[in-house]
């Protein structure tokens, strides 16, 4: 459930409608993430798909009606329209890797590509990981927590007035990888393409030797 909470912090939303009904919603273009939520929560709610045309990926949505979930998330500091008001929840140490992996699967990415370097006069590999949020304070608290788990650097970039990136270089990305995927009981709760990108970079650069 720590993984689900991390994923909810990234791609989830809460809604109380005019009739007093309470809903928790997850939306993504990676259907496997919705399936992770269904599996962990034993949900039998239907997944809906929305074709958006052109080259835009299909969006998948899982909506769960639950006053109890809504109340629990509110106690943890989550609100409706949480993009800019997102609060950082207190996560027990043994679950922190799962929470981080869930948030990474929703609002994180790994970049690994070879670029020409005028300084080195040869191609060099660029490997960074980042988390994105509309709330700078959330990223600041996430960064502070990650410093307890092998991360030593990292910085926050301002993308716009409503978007910020927490960015890590290659060695901190390795520490992040170990935290997220070497945590006990990881099982299959992760987005394969993001894990594979990290493992490709680690292997090519020989970071795990």
Buried (B, 14 or more C-beta within 10 A) or exposed (E): EBBBBBBBBBBBBBBEEEEEEBBBBBBBEBBBBBBBBBEBBEBEBEBEEEEEEEEEEEBBBBBBBBEEBBEEBEEBBBBEEBEEBBBBBEBEEEBBBBBBBBBBBBBBBBEBEEEEEEEEEEEEEBBBBBBBBBBBEBBBBBBEBBEEBBBEEBEBEEEEEEBBBBBBBBBBBBBBBBBBBEBEEBEEBBBEEBBEBBBEBBEEBEBEE
